[in-house]
Amino acid sequence: MQIEMVMGAAAAGVVAGWGTRRVVGVARVRRSVAEYREHWRELAESHVDGGGALRYVALGDSAAQGVGASSPARGYVPIVADGVAEATGLEVALYNLSVSGAKATDLLEDQLPRLAELGFIPDLVTVDIGGNDIVDRRISVARFLDTMAEVLAELPSGSFVADPPGFLVPPFEARSDAMAVGVRPIIGEAGHHLVALHRATRSAGHLGWVRNVAADAFHPNDRGYAGWAGAYLDSFAAARLGTVVAS
């Protein structure tokens, strides 16, 4: 009985310790949201007229902001920009219009109008959306897909659109799978390129999730974002992006 009590107390201590670390991690990640938003705003304002550079516009949610990474530069968007610059030999002017907490409806109603207001046609557009729709049980799979059909119809042709990331947590696993399966065919039908983010995140498995997640147990960390960037760069390679934009 004493052994069982000691083991039970030890397990409770581990759970309590994990819970405390997660609360601290959530607070730390949340504090970075405003800092990262300001970083991308200042960067976009620094591009006076693009200066002949390749114009890259990123749309999406907190993942496109890089929330969870150790710095904005370690998110997937700047890694992708660096990869494009290396592949094309061109300077990349990055406009990150993503918003932390965004859902598909926010992308449609807020970010796409901001894209139109830029006053130029981007050379490259990337999109990640769906993570917040997955965890909001008020949003049905059908509603998400209907909204995404509207988004895809308004995006510049040839945009690179990721399916929603894979969730391995039982309450959300089935929803993430259903949203990803549903959105894949309409991405191609609308004239865009599919970024297989769902496959990339699910294939990492539970151990990979532990290694790739930030302190808040939701956003990717530096390692996780490197994997996200790899999914985009693989899609670029399949579409021969470097050849197209450099010609």
C-alpha positions as CSV (number, residue, x, y, z in Angstrom):
1,M,0.0,0.0,0.0
2,Q,2.8,2.4,0.9
3,I,4.5,1.7,-2.5
4,E,1.3,2.4,-4.3
5,M,0.9,5.6,-2.4
6,V,4.4,6.7,-3.2
7,M,4.0,5.9,-6.9
8,G,0.7,7.7,-7.0
9,A,2.2,10.7,-5.4
10,A,5.1,10.7,-7.9
11,A,2.7,10.4,-10.8
12,A,0.7,13.3,-9.5
13,G,3.8,15.3,-9.1
14,V,4.8,14.7,-12.7
15,V,1.3,15.7,-13.9
16,A,1.4,18.8,-11.7
17,G,4.8,19.7,-13.0
18,W,3.8,19.3,-16.6
19,G,0.7,21.4,-16.0
20,T,2.8,24.2,-14.5
21,R,5.2,24.2,-17.3
22,R,2.4,24.3,-19.9
23,V,0.8,27.3,-18.1
24,V,4.1,29.1,-18.2
25,G,4.7,28.1,-21.8
26,V,1.3,29.3,-22.9
27,A,1.9,32.7,-21.2
28,R,5.4,33.0,-22.9
29,V,4.1,32.2,-26.3
30,R,1.1,34.5,-26.0
31,R,3.5,37.4,-25.1
32,S,5.3,36.9,-28.4
33,V,2.1,37.4,-30.5
34,A,2.2,41.3,-30.4
35,E,6.0,41.3,-30.9
36,Y,5.8,39.1,-34.0
37,R,2.9,41.0,-35.4
38,E,4.9,44.3,-35.1
39,H,7.9,42.6,-36.7
40,W,6.0,41.7,-39.9
41,R,4.2,45.1,-40.0
42,E,7.5,46.9,-40.0
43,L,9.1,44.6,-42.5
44,A,6.2,45.1,-45.0
45,E,6.4,48.9,-44.5
46,S,10.1,48.8,-45.3
47,H,9.4,47.7,-48.9
48,V,8.8,51.0,-50.7
49,D,7.9,49.6,-54.1
50,G,9.4,46.1,-54.1
51,G,12.6,47.5,-55.8
52,G,12.4,44.8,-58.6
53,A,12.5,42.1,-56.0
54,L,10.3,39.0,-56.1
55,R,7.2,39.9,-54.1
56,Y,6.1,37.1,-51.7
57,V,2.8,37.5,-49.8
58,A,2.1,35.1,-46.9
59,L,-1.5,34.6,-45.7
60,G,-2.7,32.6,-42.8
61,D,-2.8,32.3,-39.0
62,S,-0.3,32.4,-36.1
63,A,1.7,29.7,-37.8
64,A,2.5,32.1,-40.7
65,Q,3.4,34.6,-38.0
66,G,5.9,32.1,-36.6
67,V,4.3,32.1,-33.1
68,G,6.0,29.4,-31.1
69,A,9.4,29.8,-32.8
70,S,12.3,31.3,-30.9
71,S,12.1,34.4,-33.1
72,P,10.1,35.5,-36.2
73,A,13.0,34.5,-38.4
74,R,12.7,30.9,-37.3
75,G,9.1,30.5,-38.5
76,Y,8.3,28.7,-41.8
77,V,7.6,31.9,-43.8
78,P,11.1,33.4,-43.6
79,I,12.7,29.9,-44.2
80,V,10.5,29.6,-47.3
81,A,11.5,33.1,-48.4
82,D,15.2,32.2,-48.0
83,G,14.7,29.0,-50.1
84,V,13.0,31.0,-52.9
85,A,15.8,33.5,-52.9
86,E,18.4,30.7,-53.1
87,A,16.5,28.9,-55.9
88,T,15.9,32.0,-58.0
89,G,18.9,34.2,-57.3
90,L,16.5,37.0,-56.6
91,E,15.9,39.3,-53.7
92,V,12.6,38.5,-52.0
93,A,10.3,41.3,-50.6
94,L,8.2,39.6,-48.0
95,Y,4.7,40.8,-47.1
96,N,3.3,38.8,-44.2
97,L,-0.4,39.6,-44.0
98,S,-1.3,36.6,-41.7
99,V,-3.0,37.2,-38.3
100,S,-2.7,35.2,-35.2
101,G,-6.0,33.4,-34.4
102,A,-7.3,33.7,-37.9
103,K,-9.8,31.2,-39.3
104,A,-10.9,30.6,-42.9
105,T,-13.6,33.3,-42.6
106,D,-11.0,35.8,-41.4
107,L,-8.8,35.0,-44.3
108,L,-11.7,35.6,-46.7
109,E,-13.0,38.7,-45.1
110,D,-9.9,40.5,-43.9
111,Q,-6.7,39.2,-45.4
112,L,-7.8,38.9,-49.0
113,P,-9.0,42.5,-49.1
114,R,-5.6,43.6,-47.6
115,L,-3.9,41.6,-50.4
116,A,-5.9,43.5,-53.0
117,E,-5.0,46.8,-51.3
118,L,-1.3,46.1,-51.8
119,G,-1.7,47.4,-55.4
120,F,0.4,44.7,-57.1
121,I,0.1,41.1,-58.2
122,P,2.4,39.0,-56.1
123,D,4.9,36.7,-57.6
124,L,4.3,34.1,-54.9
125,V,1.4,33.6,-52.4
126,T,1.4,31.0,-49.7
127,V,-1.5,30.1,-47.4
128,D,-1.9,28.1,-44.2
129,I,-5.2,28.1,-42.5
130,G,-7.4,25.6,-40.7
131,G,-5.8,25.0,-37.3
132,N,-8.1,27.3,-35.5
133,D,-11.1,26.0,-37.4
134,I,-10.3,22.5,-36.3
135,V,-10.3,23.4,-32.6
136,D,-13.4,25.5,-32.8
137,R,-16.2,22.9,-32.6
138,R,-18.8,25.5,-33.7
139,I,-17.3,25.4,-37.2
140,S,-18.5,22.3,-39.1
141,V,-16.3,20.6,-41.7
142,A,-18.8,21.5,-44.4
143,R,-18.7,25.2,-43.3
144,F,-14.9,25.2,-43.4
145,L,-14.9,23.7,-46.9
146,D,-17.5,26.2,-48.2
147,T,-15.5,29.1,-46.9
148,M,-12.3,27.6,-48.4
149,A,-14.0,27.4,-51.8
150,E,-14.6,31.1,-51.6
151,V,-11.1,31.8,-50.5
152,L,-9.6,29.7,-53.4
153,A,-11.8,31.5,-55.9
154,E,-10.3,34.8,-54.9
155,L,-6.7,33.9,-54.5
156,P,-4.2,34.8,-57.3
157,S,-3.9,31.8,-59.6
158,G,-1.1,29.4,-58.8
159,S,-1.0,30.2,-55.1
160,F,0.5,27.5,-52.8
161,V,-2.2,26.4,-50.3
162,A,-1.6,24.0,-47.5
163,D,-4.2,21.6,-46.3
164,P,-4.8,21.9,-42.5
165,P,-2.1,20.5,-40.2
166,G,-2.6,17.0,-38.7
167,F,-3.8,16.8,-35.2
168,L,-3.0,13.7,-33.1
169,V,-5.2,14.6,-30.2
170,P,-8.4,12.5,-30.3
171,P,-11.0,15.3,-30.0
172,F,-9.6,17.0,-33.1
173,E,-7.9,14.2,-35.0
174,A,-11.0,13.2,-37.0
175,R,-11.9,16.9,-37.8
176,S,-8.4,17.6,-39.1
177,D,-8.4,14.5,-41.2
178,A,-11.9,15.4,-42.7
179,M,-11.0,19.0,-43.4
180,A,-7.8,18.0,-45.1
181,V,-9.4,15.3,-47.2
182,G,-12.2,17.7,-48.2
183,V,-10.0,20.7,-49.2
184,R,-7.3,18.9,-51.2
185,P,-9.2,18.4,-54.4
186,I,-10.7,21.9,-54.5
187,I,-7.3,23.4,-54.2
188,G,-6.2,21.9,-57.5
189,E,-9.6,22.5,-59.1
190,A,-9.3,26.2,-58.3
191,G,-5.9,26.4,-60.1
192,H,-3.6,26.4,-57.1
193,H,-0.8,24.1,-55.8
194,L,-1.4,21.8,-52.8
195,V,1.1,21.9,-50.0
196,A,0.9,18.5,-48.2
197,L,1.2,19.9,-44.7
198,H,-1.3,17.5,-43.2
199,R,0.8,14.5,-44.4
200,A,4.0,16.1,-43.2
201,T,2.7,16.8,-39.7
202,R,0.8,13.5,-39.2
203,S,3.8,11.4,-40.4
204,A,5.9,12.8,-37.6
205,G,3.8,10.7,-35.2
206,H,3.3,11.3,-31.5
207,L,7.0,11.3,-30.7
208,G,7.6,13.8,-33.5
209,W,4.8,16.0,-32.1
210,V,6.5,16.1,-28.7
211,R,9.8,17.1,-30.4
212,N,8.2,19.6,-32.7
213,V,5.8,21.5,-30.5
214,A,6.4,24.8,-28.7
215,A,6.0,25.3,-24.9
216,D,2.3,26.0,-25.2
217,A,1.7,22.4,-26.6
218,F,-0.1,23.9,-29.6
219,H,2.2,25.9,-32.0
220,P,5.3,24.4,-33.7
221,N,8.7,25.2,-32.3
222,D,11.8,25.9,-34.5
223,R,12.1,22.3,-35.4
224,G,8.4,22.0,-36.2
225,Y,8.5,25.0,-38.4
226,A,11.5,23.7,-40.3
227,G,9.3,20.7,-41.2
228,W,6.5,23.0,-42.3
229,A,8.9,24.9,-44.5
230,G,10.0,21.6,-46.0
231,A,6.4,20.9,-47.1
232,Y,6.2,24.2,-48.9
233,L,9.6,23.9,-50.5
234,D,8.7,20.4,-51.7
235,S,5.6,21.8,-53.4
236,F,7.6,24.6,-55.0
237,A,10.1,22.1,-56.4
238,A,7.2,20.0,-57.8
239,A,5.8,23.1,-59.5
240,R,9.3,24.1,-60.7
241,L,8.7,27.5,-59.0
242,G,12.3,28.6,-59.3
243,T,12.3,28.1,-63.0
244,V,9.0,30.0,-63.5
245,V,9.7,33.1,-61.4
246,A,13.3,33.5,-62.6
247,S,12.4,33.4,-66.3
